[in-house]
């Protein structure tokens, strides 16, 4: 079995204008979310805003926020990215390093500008 060695795996399907965002849970378990390309690009462009950025796809909310401070009252300096994916019946919370999301961003733009084997 091939294990997942990166937190994010991304597949841009140019013919469908869609992105499959795969998030590693364990070495043998991944959650995959299909996101329209235009909305994924909105996330990539806006996730570093102080309030974060969210999109809604088929009644599923995806919010991404770069956290610079821990919750109050302590409010200690921190650096991580919070990803929350939810609807009325489920909620998935992920945390990752800033470098993981920057790598995801780079991977997306690489796929936009290059032919992939699944194109």
Secondary structure, 3 states (H helix, E strand, C coil): CCCCCCCEEEEEECCCCEEEEEEEEECCEEEEEEEEHHHHHHHHHHCCCCCCEEEEECCEEEEEEEEEECCCCCCCEEEEEEEEEECCCCEEEEEECHHHHHHHHHHHHHHHHCCCCCC
